[in-house]
Amino acid sequence: KGLEGMSLHCNNGSDDVKCWNSRCVSGIENKPSFLTLGETCSKTCQQLSGCGKSLFVSSFGQPPSWQQVGTQLGQLCCSGIDTDVDDESSISSEEPGISELPEPGVLQPLHDSDLYVEIVKKTKSVPEYNEVAYPDYFGHIPPPFKEHLIDRPYGVQRTKIFQDIERLIHANDIIDKIVYDLDFLSSPIPEDAETLRFNSQFESGNLRKAIQVRKFEYDLILNSDINSNHHHQWFYFEVSGMRNAVPYRFNIINCEKSNSQFNYGMHPIMYSVQEAMLGRPQWIRTGIDTCYYKNHFSRSSIAAGGLKGKSYYTLTFTINFTHKDDVCYFAYHYPYTYSTLQMHIKKLEALHDPQQIYFRQDSICETLGGNPCPVLTITSVPEFRSWENLYQFRNRPYIFLTSRVHPGESNSSWVMKGTMEFLMGSSLAAQNLRDSYIFKIVPMLNPDGVINGSHRCSLSGEDLNRQWLTPNPELHPTIYHTKGLLQYLVSIQRSPLVFCDYHGHSRKKNVFMYGCSIKETVWQTDVSASSCDLQEDLGYRTLPKVLNQIAPAFCMSSCSFVVEKSKESTARVVVWREIGVTRSYTMESTYCGCDQGKYKGQQIGTRELEEMGAKFCIGLLRLKRLTSVECRLPHGLLDVENDLIDTRCNVTSPTTQVLDADEPRCLEEIDYSAESSDEQDIDLNETADFDTQYFDPSMQEEQPSDSDIPKRDFFL
């Protein structure tokens, strides 16, 4: 029956335990013995003696297929794989695609399974999770192949709807068996060989109920956000007990948005544990006949935000599993848990050179769930203690970055990972960036939502990106204290040069930005531009234009700089209005893929998202070259700006309902070339040599010796 989930504690109180290579199995037949992490292995195995480290423990039996894999890979401990064991029954190395699992840190320098487990034990969740998902433990390596956008087959949506209608016509053919239910976990569900097993009781997991409809078809119901009755979109769950080469259909039947990129080439992602143990630990896009459509289930007026007659929508996809009795995980997008973030921060801190890089981690506050919210400070240590160096150090502009205010937008965390890795890198470009700026980063504004598998809200049941105007220190502590830090920078006359909040977008392709402009807001409102003597610094466009030149996934034509009344409480607008940051942005990354540029026709993956984070840093380097002074919002325009935001915008649709997107739809009709006569066009190509000198190893300057760098701590 294959491996099940991993537990943080041992439920087996008996000493009657046998060990088979990578697995410990209860000697009592069919008695579950959860996969243990953190306990010391002292049992005797058939071929291996006790290693003194943590072991994976299988929950059920000893299937021959897993015994083979275990024999090949040797003892599987939390610290990796012992492959020194020779056995004639090992899987042949000549079999295509079969390889040993690489040692931790070889392909994933920021991943440490032991460290991850220790962090998970300290992470606080509402359900008090005691299991670890395999993908989070093994880590993820981007696949070496391209994953293309797949056109939906003609007529597949109609076919799926007809199959749903047949349930009502031939009701006697429907099994209608609940096989997983979070509401009744204490009541054991009988198992049989024909039924899949489900689980979502791990960090960031979300699946409330699974119902077997037909022999190979399952309806799935998602959890709403905690203390909320809506926001059903993020999913992350485990499936096991499958046959191979059999089409299984999965229907998530309580989605809320009226349309989805699943209709336009996007696919869910899957992680196979058997593939991971064969050397391919990776999330891949998967599924056939993927589509999204309205179903016959109606939402209550409470769940629909007071509106009646709203329907749910179905996301359906079909999977042919490669391996029998595998353990597979499905997710809406590439998971990035709170514990993963903490692990990455600790690894970055351990790997950096403190004589060259100033790196400091603090907790800006504690969340409602009792988890610390990290804030990072990154810059370079002055090379010498001369007055000029210290003066430059004290007067470096601030760059303020935030991410993951919406838990389901895990793509924003992958972009932030790319940014953090680049900033902590050893390249001359990274060094120059650290010499030029002080970075303040809050990489996860909503840790509780991420931990508990929510899509949009915090534990208070509120969208934290609608609380920036008047955040409550008790209900919205991360927003309250992040805004307080920004206000402190203003009070000491160190307002950030750039503020950027990383997000994910479920309705559009590519990566793009939302900014703030009075002039472009005037164009889209009833206010007559002739009645307003507008003098606006157009520097807010510089960074998006630069990114459009250097980042393959970025699309300038999708950007918008209109400020709407419904967005006045978001981070982007509040930082622009109250803090006075002209370059205040929301950067949106698609869940789906790209329809332009180098990645046209491809689904986006973690490699492209991390690359976007690094390209953002390169954009800041070019911004330094193109701008010598920090631009502020002129005080004389504040009254005009307030009037504009209060004015009804012709092109906007109401976004106060709970189901609308965080940001407005892109205003494609805006012609960004219309201002060419008013704006001095920036020759971005002239900075090509500037970038080349930082990436060409032959042009890199000799690094200063350790003795030349002061070993003192600085308060930033």
Solvent accessible surface area in square Angstrom, and as a share of the most:
residue,aa,sasa,rsa
1,K,98,0.42
2,G,1,0.01
3,L,3,0.01
4,E,18,0.08
5,G,7,0.07
6,M,0,0.00
7,S,1,0.01
8,L,25,0.13
9,H,68,0.30
10,C,61,0.36
11,N,73,0.38
12,N,21,0.11
13,G,80,0.77
14,S,42,0.27
15,D,120,0.62
16,D,78,0.40
17,V,30,0.17
18,K,110,0.47
19,C,3,0.02
20,W,40,0.14
21,N,8,0.04
22,S,3,0.02
23,R,4,0.01
24,C,8,0.05
25,V,12,0.07
26,S,14,0.09
27,G,34,0.33
28,I,87,0.44
29,E,146,0.65
30,N,118,0.60
31,K,85,0.36
32,P,61,0.39
33,S,4,0.03
34,F,71,0.30
35,L,0,0.00
36,T,7,0.04
37,L,1,0.00
38,G,39,0.38
39,E,85,0.38
40,T,102,0.59
41,C,9,0.05
42,S,90,0.58
43,K,69,0.29
44,T,113,0.65
45,C,10,0.06
46,Q,122,0.54
47,Q,84,0.37
48,L,24,0.12
49,S,88,0.57
50,G,35,0.33
51,C,51,0.31
52,G,44,0.42
53,K,104,0.44
54,S,15,0.10
55,L,12,0.06
56,F,1,0.00
57,V,13,0.07
58,S,0,0.00
59,S,4,0.02
60,F,37,0.16
61,G,40,0.38
62,Q,55,0.24
63,P,14,0.09
64,P,106,0.67
65,S,48,0.31
66,W,3,0.01
67,Q,67,0.30
68,Q,89,0.39
69,V,7,0.04
70,G,2,0.02
71,T,7,0.04
72,Q,25,0.11
73,L,0,0.00
74,G,1,0.01
75,Q,6,0.03
76,L,3,0.02
77,C,11,0.06
78,C,6,0.03
79,S,43,0.28
80,G,13,0.12
81,I,15,0.08
82,D,60,0.31
83,T,49,0.29
84,D,123,0.64
85,V,32,0.18
86,D,136,0.70
87,D,42,0.22
88,E,183,0.82
89,S,59,0.38
90,S,39,0.25
91,I,34,0.17
92,S,63,0.41
93,S,99,0.64
94,E,155,0.70
95,E,83,0.37
96,P,123,0.78
97,G,50,0.48
98,I,24,0.12
99,S,54,0.35
100,E,91,0.41
101,L,21,0.11
102,P,41,0.26
103,E,94,0.42
104,P,60,0.38
105,G,35,0.34
106,V,101,0.58
107,L,103,0.51
108,Q,34,0.15
109,P,76,0.48
110,L,11,0.05
111,H,16,0.07
112,D,42,0.22
113,S,9,0.06
114,D,60,0.31
115,L,43,0.22
116,Y,2,0.01
117,V,3,0.02
118,E,85,0.38
119,I,13,0.07
120,V,15,0.09
121,K,85,0.36
122,K,157,0.67
123,T,23,0.13
124,K,112,0.47
125,S,20,0.13
126,V,87,0.50
127,P,75,0.47
128,E,138,0.62
129,Y,44,0.17
130,N,62,0.32
131,E,23,0.10
132,V,5,0.03
133,A,1,0.01
134,Y,0,0.00
135,P,4,0.03
136,D,13,0.07
137,Y,5,0.02
138,F,15,0.06
139,G,6,0.06
140,H,23,0.10
141,I,29,0.14
142,P,32,0.20
143,P,10,0.06
144,P,119,0.75
145,F,109,0.45
146,K,135,0.57
147,E,25,0.11
148,H,99,0.44
149,L,34,0.17
150,I,93,0.47
151,D,127,0.66
152,R,92,0.34
153,P,67,0.42
154,Y,227,0.86
155,G,34,0.33
156,V,11,0.06
157,Q,48,0.22
158,R,165,0.60
159,T,64,0.37
160,K,13,0.05
161,I,60,0.31
162,F,112,0.47
163,Q,58,0.26
164,D,19,0.10
165,I,77,0.39
166,E,78,0.35
167,R,36,0.13
168,L,126,0.63
169,I,115,0.58
170,H,98,0.44
171,A,66,0.51
172,N,153,0.79
173,D,101,0.52
174,I,38,0.19
175,I,82,0.42
176,D,102,0.53
177,K,56,0.24
178,I,78,0.39
179,V,14,0.08
180,Y,13,0.05
181,D,8,0.04
182,L,48,0.24
183,D,75,0.39
184,F,129,0.54
185,L,84,0.42
186,S,110,0.71
187,S,61,0.39
188,P,124,0.78
189,I,56,0.28
190,P,107,0.67
191,E,85,0.38
192,D,61,0.32
193,A,88,0.68
194,E,69,0.31
195,T,11,0.06
196,L,3,0.01
197,R,33,0.12
198,F,14,0.06
199,N,17,0.09
200,S,3,0.02
201,Q,58,0.26
202,F,2,0.01
203,E,11,0.05
204,S,3,0.02
205,G,5,0.05
206,N,7,0.03
207,L,0,0.00
208,R,93,0.34
209,K,44,0.19
210,A,0,0.00
211,I,28,0.14
212,Q,7,0.03
213,V,5,0.03
214,R,63,0.23
215,K,93,0.39
216,F,52,0.22
217,E,10,0.04
218,Y,0,0.00
219,D,7,0.04
220,L,0,0.00
221,I,44,0.22
222,L,2,0.01
223,N,42,0.22
224,S,27,0.18
225,D,2,0.01
226,I,46,0.24
227,N,114,0.58
228,S,27,0.17
229,N,59,0.30
230,H,25,0.11
231,H,18,0.08
232,H,17,0.08
233,Q,21,0.09
234,W,5,0.02
235,F,1,0.01
236,Y,0,0.00
237,F,0,0.00
238,E,3,0.01
239,V,0,0.00
240,S,0,0.00
241,G,13,0.12
242,M,2,0.01
243,R,89,0.32
244,N,67,0.35
245,A,80,0.62
246,V,25,0.15
247,P,75,0.47
248,Y,6,0.02
249,R,16,0.06
250,F,0,0.00
251,N,2,0.01
252,I,0,0.00
253,I,19,0.10
254,N,13,0.07
255,C,11,0.06
256,E,9,0.04
257,K,36,0.15
258,S,77,0.50
259,N,68,0.35
260,S,15,0.10
261,Q,16,0.07
262,F,6,0.02
263,N,18,0.09
264,Y,115,0.44
265,G,4,0.04
266,M,1,0.01
267,H,13,0.06
268,P,0,0.00
269,I,0,0.00
270,M,20,0.09
271,Y,0,0.00
272,S,10,0.06
273,V,0,0.00
274,Q,11,0.05
275,E,40,0.18
276,A,0,0.00
277,M,1,0.00
278,L,9,0.04
279,G,18,0.17
280,R,64,0.23
281,P,3,0.02
282,Q,24,0.11
283,W,6,0.02
284,I,50,0.26
285,R,22,0.08
286,T,23,0.14
287,G,17,0.16
288,I,92,0.47
289,D,45,0.23
290,T,7,0.04
291,C,0,0.00
292,Y,12,0.05
293,Y,12,0.05
294,K,119,0.50
295,N,19,0.10
296,H,108,0.48
297,F,78,0.33
298,S,83,0.53
299,R,14,0.05
300,S,67,0.43
301,S,42,0.27
302,I,129,0.65
303,A,10,0.08
304,A,4,0.03
305,G,46,0.44
306,G,56,0.54
307,L,70,0.35
308,K,177,0.75
309,G,69,0.66
310,K,70,0.30
311,S,23,0.15
312,Y,34,0.13
313,Y,27,0.10
314,T,3,0.02
315,L,3,0.01
316,T,0,0.00
317,F,0,0.00
318,T,11,0.07
319,I,4,0.02
320,N,74,0.38
321,F,3,0.01
322,T,100,0.58
323,H,37,0.17
324,K,121,0.51
325,D,28,0.14
326,D,2,0.01
327,V,0,0.00
328,C,2,0.01
329,Y,0,0.00
330,F,0,0.00
331,A,0,0.00
332,Y,10,0.04
333,H,0,0.00
334,Y,2,0.01
335,P,9,0.05
336,Y,4,0.01
337,T,0,0.00
338,Y,4,0.01
339,S,0,0.00
340,T,16,0.09
341,L,3,0.01
342,Q,20,0.09
343,M,0,0.00
344,H,9,0.04
345,I,0,0.00
346,K,92,0.39
347,K,41,0.17
348,L,10,0.05
349,E,73,0.33
350,A,82,0.63
351,L,116,0.58
352,H,33,0.15
353,D,53,0.27
354,P,91,0.57
355,Q,29,0.13
356,Q,39,0.17
357,I,11,0.05
358,Y,13,0.05
359,F,21,0.09
360,R,88,0.32
361,Q,62,0.27
362,D,54,0.28
363,S,64,0.41
364,I,29,0.15
365,C,18,0.10
366,E,110,0.49
367,T,11,0.07
368,L,79,0.39
369,G,24,0.23
370,G,16,0.15
371,N,1,0.01
372,P,61,0.38
373,C,0,0.00
374,P,2,0.01
375,V,12,0.07
376,L,0,0.00
377,T,3,0.02
378,I,0,0.00
379,T,0,0.00
380,S,0,0.00
381,V,14,0.08
382,P,4,0.02
383,E,72,0.32
384,F,101,0.42
385,R,147,0.54
386,S,45,0.29
387,W,178,0.62
388,E,115,0.52
389,N,46,0.24
390,L,47,0.23
391,Y,120,0.45
392,Q,81,0.36
393,F,8,0.03
394,R,171,0.63
395,N,78,0.40
396,R,8,0.03
397,P,51,0.32
398,Y,10,0.04
399,I,0,0.00
400,F,0,0.00
401,L,0,0.00
402,T,0,0.00
403,S,0,0.00
404,R,3,0.01
405,V,1,0.00
406,H,1,0.00
407,P,2,0.02
408,G,0,0.00
409,E,11,0.05
410,S,0,0.00
411,N,0,0.00
412,S,0,0.00
413,S,3,0.02
414,W,19,0.07
415,V,1,0.00
416,M,2,0.01
417,K,22,0.09
418,G,5,0.05
419,T,0,0.00
420,M,1,0.00
421,E,53,0.24
422,F,30,0.13
423,L,0,0.00
424,M,19,0.08
425,G,24,0.23
426,S,105,0.68
427,S,35,0.23
428,L,25,0.12
429,A,0,0.00
430,A,1,0.00
431,Q,34,0.15
432,N,28,0.14
433,L,0,0.00
434,R,3,0.01
435,D,51,0.26
436,S,10,0.07
437,Y,4,0.01
438,I,3,0.01
439,F,0,0.00
440,K,18,0.08
441,I,0,0.00
442,V,0,0.00
443,P,2,0.01
444,M,0,0.00
445,L,1,0.00
446,N,3,0.01
447,P,1,0.01
448,D,5,0.03
449,G,0,0.00
450,V,2,0.01
451,I,1,0.00
452,N,14,0.07
453,G,2,0.02
454,S,4,0.03
455,H,14,0.06
456,R,21,0.08
457,C,2,0.01
458,S,8,0.05
459,L,20,0.10
460,S,29,0.19
461,G,20,0.19
462,E,56,0.25
463,D,21,0.11
464,L,6,0.03
465,N,2,0.01
466,R,56,0.20
467,Q,33,0.15
468,W,1,0.00
469,L,66,0.33
470,T,119,0.69
471,P,18,0.12
472,N,58,0.30
473,P,63,0.40
474,E,128,0.57
475,L,81,0.40
476,H,9,0.04
477,P,15,0.09
478,T,5,0.03
479,I,0,0.00
480,Y,91,0.34
481,H,72,0.32
482,T,0,0.00
483,K,13,0.06
484,G,31,0.30
485,L,40,0.20
486,L,0,0.00
487,Q,87,0.39
488,Y,109,0.41
489,L,4,0.02
490,V,56,0.32
491,S,77,0.50
492,I,73,0.37
493,Q,152,0.68
494,R,54,0.20
495,S,6,0.04
496,P,1,0.01
497,L,14,0.07
498,V,0,0.00
499,F,0,0.00
500,C,0,0.00
501,D,1,0.01
502,Y,2,0.01
503,H,1,0.01
504,G,7,0.07
505,H,9,0.04
506,S,12,0.08
507,R,54,0.20
508,K,44,0.19
509,K,34,0.14
510,N,6,0.03
511,V,0,0.00
512,F,0,0.00
513,M,0,0.00
514,Y,2,0.01
515,G,0,0.00
516,C,1,0.01
517,S,0,0.00
518,I,2,0.01
519,K,39,0.17
520,E,0,0.00
521,T,2,0.01
522,V,4,0.02
523,W,101,0.36
524,Q,22,0.10
525,T,14,0.08
526,D,86,0.45
527,V,40,0.23
528,S,61,0.40
529,A,53,0.41
530,S,109,0.70
531,S,85,0.55
532,C,23,0.14
533,D,122,0.63
534,L,25,0.13
535,Q,129,0.57
536,E,28,0.12
537,D,57,0.30
538,L,28,0.14
539,G,9,0.08
540,Y,1,0.00
541,R,1,0.00
542,T,6,0.04
543,L,0,0.00
544,P,0,0.00
545,K,45,0.19
546,V,0,0.00
547,L,0,0.00
548,N,62,0.32
549,Q,103,0.46
550,I,26,0.13
551,A,5,0.04
552,P,32,0.20
553,A,2,0.02
554,F,3,0.01
555,C,14,0.08
556,M,21,0.09
557,S,69,0.44
558,S,9,0.06
559,C,1,0.00
560,S,1,0.01
561,F,0,0.00
562,V,3,0.01
563,V,3,0.02
564,E,6,0.03
565,K,100,0.42
566,S,33,0.21
567,K,1,0.00
568,E,34,0.15
569,S,18,0.12
570,T,0,0.00
571,A,0,0.00
572,R,2,0.01
573,V,0,0.00
574,V,1,0.00
575,V,0,0.00
576,W,4,0.01
577,R,58,0.21
578,E,83,0.37
579,I,10,0.05
580,G,15,0.14
581,V,1,0.01
582,T,9,0.05
583,R,2,0.01
584,S,0,0.00
585,Y,1,0.00
586,T,2,0.01
587,M,1,0.01
588,E,2,0.01
589,S,2,0.01
590,T,0,0.00
591,Y,3,0.01
592,C,0,0.00
593,G,0,0.00
594,C,2,0.01
595,D,76,0.39
596,Q,48,0.21
597,G,50,0.48
598,K,140,0.59
599,Y,23,0.09
600,K,137,0.58
601,G,28,0.27
602,Q,20,0.09
603,Q,11,0.05
604,I,3,0.02
605,G,10,0.10
606,T,2,0.01
607,R,119,0.44
608,E,22,0.10
609,L,0,0.00
610,E,37,0.17
611,E,47,0.21
612,M,3,0.01
613,G,0,0.00
614,A,25,0.20
615,K,56,0.24
616,F,0,0.00
617,C,0,0.00
618,I,11,0.06
619,G,0,0.00
620,L,0,0.00
621,L,0,0.00
622,R,23,0.08
623,L,0,0.00
624,K,86,0.37
625,R,122,0.45
626,L,43,0.21
627,T,30,0.18
628,S,114,0.73
629,V,111,0.64
630,E,50,0.23
631,C,24,0.15
632,R,102,0.37
633,L,15,0.07
634,P,55,0.34
635,H,160,0.72
636,G,68,0.66
637,L,15,0.07
638,L,56,0.28
639,D,108,0.56
640,V,39,0.23
641,E,3,0.01
642,N,55,0.28
643,D,91,0.47
644,L,4,0.02
645,I,3,0.02
646,D,90,0.47
647,T,37,0.21
648,R,165,0.60
649,C,12,0.07
650,N,85,0.44
651,V,58,0.33
652,T,42,0.24
653,S,72,0.47
654,P,102,0.64
655,T,20,0.12
656,T,117,0.68
657,Q,81,0.36
658,V,48,0.28
659,L,28,0.14
660,D,39,0.20
661,A,15,0.12
662,D,10,0.05
663,E,4,0.02
664,P,10,0.06
665,R,155,0.57
666,C,13,0.08
667,L,14,0.07
668,E,104,0.47
669,E,111,0.50
670,I,16,0.08
671,D,83,0.43
672,Y,38,0.14
673,S,75,0.48
674,A,67,0.52
675,E,4,0.02
676,S,61,0.40
677,S,104,0.67
678,D,102,0.53
679,E,22,0.10
680,Q,163,0.73
681,D,96,0.50
682,I,58,0.30
683,D,79,0.41
684,L,15,0.07
685,N,113,0.58
686,E,96,0.43
687,T,0,0.00
688,A,48,0.37
689,D,112,0.58
690,F,19,0.08
691,D,15,0.08
692,T,70,0.41
693,Q,67,0.30
694,Y,21,0.08
695,F,102,0.42
696,D,46,0.24
697,P,106,0.67
698,S,98,0.63
699,M,104,0.46
700,Q,64,0.29
701,E,132,0.59
702,E,166,0.75
703,Q,75,0.33
704,P,41,0.26
705,S,58,0.38
706,D,79,0.41
707,S,103,0.66
708,D,62,0.32
709,I,9,0.05
710,P,12,0.07
711,K,150,0.64
712,R,124,0.45
713,D,109,0.56
714,F,18,0.08
715,F,162,0.68
716,L,34,0.17
